[in-house]
Amino acid sequence: MRTANNVFSYILKNLKEGTLMKLALLLGVIVVFLTSIFTAGYEAKPGVPKKNQ
């Protein structure tokens, strides 16, 4: 049975050049997109009429 450290080192050894950068960029874009979706709903103050916001 492999430990987590061995698994990660195996994955890093077998990745092609540039794949890790593409993965990091993709994960970064996903995080930013999801963050913007979830924070967009909290712009309005709850319980305050729309005119006073």
N, C-alpha and C positions, 0 to 999 in steps of 0.2 A: 504494500500500500504506500502511495506517495504522500508526502506531507505537502502542505500548501506552498511552502517555499520551493520545493522541487517542481511542483506543477507550474508555478509562475516562471521559474527559470527555464523550464522546458518550452513554455509558450514563447517567451522572449527570444530564445535561441532559434526557433523555427519560423518566426515572423519574417516576411520579406522586408527589404529596406523600404521605409516610408509608410508601412502599414500602421505602425504604432502612432505616427503623427496624424494619419488620416482618422484613426479611431479616436484619438484625443480631440481632434477638431470636431468630429461628428458628435461626440458626447458633449462637448462644450456648447455647440449650437442647440442641441436638444435641451440642455439645462436652461439656457437663456430663453428659449421659446416657451418652455413650460412655466418658468418663473414669470414671464410677462403675461401669460394667460391667467395664472392664479392671482397675480397682484392687480390685474386690470379691474376685477370685480370689487375691489376695496377702495376705489377712488371716492365714492360717495360716503358721507357720514350717515350712519344708520339712525333713523328716528328723526331726522331733520327734514323739513319740507324742501323741495327742489329749489325754490327761490332763494333760500338762505345758504345754499352751499357754495 
